[in-house]
Amino acid sequence: MRKGRVIAVAGKGGTGKTAIAALLIREILRSRAEEDICVLAVDADADSNLPDALGISYDKTVGDIREALLEEKQRDATVDMWSQFEGKIAEIIVEEERYDLLIMGRPEGPGCYCPVNHIIRMVIDTLTKNYDYTVIDCEAGLEHLSRRTTRDVDVMLVVLDTTLKSLKTALRLKRIAEEINVDVKKLINIANKIPHGAEQMLREEAKRYDLEIEEVIPFDPLIPDYDFRGIPIVDLPDDAPSVTAVRRIAERIM
């Protein structure tokens, strides 16, 4: 039985998923600072921005391992990809004091990679048993659901902004999760980067799409400022608007 909870952060590209994932990890660790817990952070977006948001560096990704093993498999059909994959994954996990980071890396290249995607899912399923919380910064769009690489999650935070495309993506995520029977125990719609005075309009528009916005994160000018200056998002002050909003979300899902 899995030890901890799995939280996925999904939605259209550009809605601020990575910032929310990073702040969520920060708030989980802050709220349980007196406890001996460990979090697994999974960067499943091909752009791999989560390490920068957390202020850490990395050497290799799951994609690098995948490519190398596929080449090896083509040379030798007897290679046991699962056993080699599992061992190499342990080597590339970035270990911090209270959390570990796994970067998925670039998307698949040409050819059928279905068996390797299956191995990736098995690895994630295996790893999550060793952590109190797993936070997955999903790739933009819907592929993680259609390929079932984020199956069996406890909470999926679907991030929207003030664009119509983000509303449509949230609606499609909801429908796909229902259609392919992905075991998402709770789906929460989060409005992010919302300017002052725009919340009510967005809520009303979301209702037209049968979506309920359960949490709102206001536009925080510090985030683009930190991003421009190369400062990790997790170094935001405790009273920053985005931090206090994500703190409410963390308290709710914990």
C-alpha positions in Angstrom: 0.0 0.0 0.0 1.3 3.5 -0.9 2.7 5.3 2.1 2.0 8.9 1.1 -0.2 11.2 -1.0 0.3 12.0 -4.6 -0.6 15.6 -5.8 -0.5 16.5 -9.4 -0.4 20.1 -10.7 -1.9 20.3 -14.2 -3.3 22.7 -16.8 -2.6 24.8 -19.8 1.0 25.9 -20.4 1.7 29.4 -19.0 -0.8 29.3 -16.2 1.9 29.1 -13.5 1.9 25.4 -12.7 5.5 25.2 -11.8 5.4 28.2 -9.4 2.4 26.6 -7.6 4.2 23.2 -7.5 7.3 24.7 -6.0 5.4 26.8 -3.4 3.3 23.8 -2.5 6.4 21.7 -1.8 7.7 24.6 0.4 4.5 24.9 2.3 4.2 21.2 2.9 7.7 21.1 4.4 7.1 24.3 6.4 3.8 23.1 7.9 5.4 19.8 9.0 8.8 21.2 9.9 8.8 19.4 13.3 8.1 16.0 11.7 10.5 13.6 9.9 8.8 13.7 6.5 10.2 13.6 3.0 8.7 14.8 -0.3 9.3 13.6 -3.8 9.1 16.4 -6.4 8.6 15.2 -10.0 9.2 17.6 -12.9 7.1 16.0 -15.7 7.2 19.0 -18.0 9.6 18.9 -20.9 10.8 22.4 -20.2 12.1 21.3 -16.8 11.6 24.6 -14.9 10.9 23.1 -11.5 14.6 22.8 -10.6 15.0 26.6 -11.1 11.9 27.3 -9.1 13.4 25.2 -6.3 16.9 26.6 -6.7 18.7 23.4 -7.4 20.6 21.9 -10.3 20.6 18.5 -11.9 22.7 16.4 -14.3 20.5 13.8 -16.0 16.8 13.2 -16.7 14.5 10.1 -17.1 14.5 11.0 -20.8 18.3 10.7 -21.0 18.0 7.2 -19.5 15.1 6.2 -21.7 17.0 7.2 -24.9 20.2 5.3 -23.8 18.2 2.2 -22.9 16.3 2.2 -26.2 19.5 2.3 -28.1 20.9 -0.5 -26.0 17.7 -2.5 -26.6 18.0 -2.1 -30.3 21.5 -3.6 -30.1 20.6 -6.4 -27.7 17.0 -7.6 -27.6 17.7 -9.6 -24.4 18.3 -6.5 -22.3 16.0 -6.3 -19.3 14.9 -2.7 -19.5 12.9 -2.7 -16.3 15.8 -3.8 -14.0 18.2 -1.4 -15.6 15.7 1.5 -15.7 14.9 1.1 -12.0 18.6 1.1 -11.0 19.5 4.1 -13.1 16.5 6.1 -11.8 18.0 5.9 -8.3 21.3 7.3 -9.6 19.7 10.5 -11.1 17.4 11.5 -8.2 18.6 14.8 -6.8 18.6 14.5 -3.0 18.0 17.6 -0.9 17.7 17.8 2.9 13.9 17.1 3.1 12.9 16.4 -0.4 14.1 14.6 -3.6 13.7 15.7 -7.2 13.2 13.5 -10.3 13.2 15.2 -13.7 11.4 13.5 -16.5 13.1 15.5 -19.3 12.3 15.7 -23.0 9.3 14.1 -24.6 9.4 11.0 -26.7 11.1 11.0 -30.1 9.9 9.1 -33.1 8.8 5.5 -32.9 6.7 3.5 -30.4 7.8 4.2 -26.9 4.8 2.6 -25.2 6.8 0.0 -23.3 9.1 2.6 -21.9 6.2 4.8 -20.8 4.9 1.8 -19.0 8.2 1.4 -17.2 8.1 5.1 -16.2 4.7 4.7 -14.7 5.9 1.6 -12.8 8.9 3.6 -11.5 6.7 6.4 -10.3 4.4 4.0 -8.6 7.3 2.3 -6.9 8.9 5.6 -5.8 5.8 7.2 -4.3 5.6 4.4 -1.7 8.8 5.7 -0.1 7.6 9.3 0.4 5.0 11.1 2.6 4.0 13.4 -0.3 4.7 13.3 -4.0 4.2 16.5 -6.0 4.1 16.2 -9.8 4.6 19.3 -12.0 2.7 17.9 -15.0 3.5 18.7 -18.7 1.3 21.3 -20.3 -2.0 20.0 -21.8 -3.5 16.6 -21.5 -0.9 14.1 -22.5 -0.1 13.0 -19.0 -3.7 11.8 -18.6 -4.1 10.2 -22.0 -0.8 8.3 -21.5 -1.8 7.6 -17.8 1.5 8.7 -16.5 -0.4 10.5 -13.7 -2.8 7.8 -12.9 -3.8 7.1 -9.3 -3.4 10.5 -7.8 -5.0 11.7 -4.6 -5.4 15.4 -5.6 -5.1 17.0 -9.0 -4.8 20.8 -9.0 -6.0 22.1 -12.3 -4.6 25.6 -12.8 -6.5 28.2 -14.9 -5.8 31.8 -15.6 -8.0 34.5 -17.3 -7.7 32.9 -20.8 -10.5 31.0 -22.5 -8.0 28.3 -23.5 -7.2 27.5 -19.9 -10.9 27.1 -19.1 -11.2 24.7 -22.1 -8.2 22.8 -21.0 -9.6 22.4 -17.5 -12.9 21.1 -18.9 -11.1 18.6 -21.2 -8.9 17.4 -18.3 -12.1 16.8 -16.3 -13.7 14.9 -19.1 -10.7 12.8 -20.0 -10.2 11.8 -16.4 -13.8 10.5 -16.3 -13.6 8.8 -19.8 -10.4 6.8 -19.3 -11.1 6.1 -15.7 -8.0 7.6 -14.2 -8.2 7.2 -10.5 -8.1 10.9 -9.5 -9.6 11.0 -6.0 -10.1 14.8 -5.9 -9.9 17.4 -8.7 -9.5 21.1 -7.6 -9.6 24.0 -10.0 -7.2 26.8 -9.1 -7.3 30.2 -10.7 -3.8 31.7 -10.8 -2.3 35.1 -11.6 -5.7 36.8 -11.3 -5.7 40.6 -11.4 -7.6 42.7 -8.8 -11.3 42.8 -9.8 -11.2 39.9 -12.2 -12.1 37.1 -9.8 -15.9 37.4 -10.1 -15.9 37.6 -13.9 -13.7 34.5 -14.1 -15.9 32.5 -11.7 -19.0 33.3 -13.7 -17.3 32.4 -17.0 -16.1 29.1 -15.4 -19.6 28.2 -14.4 -20.7 28.4 -18.1 -18.3 25.5 -18.6 -19.6 23.6 -15.6 -16.4 24.3 -13.7 -16.1 25.5 -10.1 -13.1 27.5 -9.1 -12.3 26.5 -5.5 -9.2 28.6 -4.9 -7.9 31.9 -6.3 -4.2 33.0 -6.3 -3.9 36.7 -7.1 -1.3 38.1 -9.5 1.9 38.4 -7.6 4.4 40.9 -9.2 7.2 39.3 -7.3 7.1 36.1 -9.3 8.0 37.6 -12.7 10.5 39.8 -10.9 12.2 36.8 -9.2 12.1 34.9 -12.5 13.8 37.7 -14.4 16.5 38.0 -11.7 17.0 34.2 -11.5 15.9 34.0 -7.9 14.2 30.7 -6.9 10.4 31.1 -6.4 10.7 29.2 -3.1 12.6 32.2 -1.7 9.5 34.5 -1.9 8.7 36.2 1.4 6.1 34.5 3.7 3.6 37.4 3.2 3.8 37.4 -0.6 0.3 37.1 -2.1 1.1 33.9 -4.0 2.6 32.3 -0.9 -0.3 33.0 1.4 -2.7 31.6 -1.3 -0.8 28.4 -1.8 -0.5 28.0 1.9 -4.3 27.8 2.1 -4.3 25.2 -0.7 -1.7 23.2 1.1 -3.7 23.2 4.4 -6.8 22.2 2.5 -5.2 19.2 0.7 -3.1 18.0 3.6 
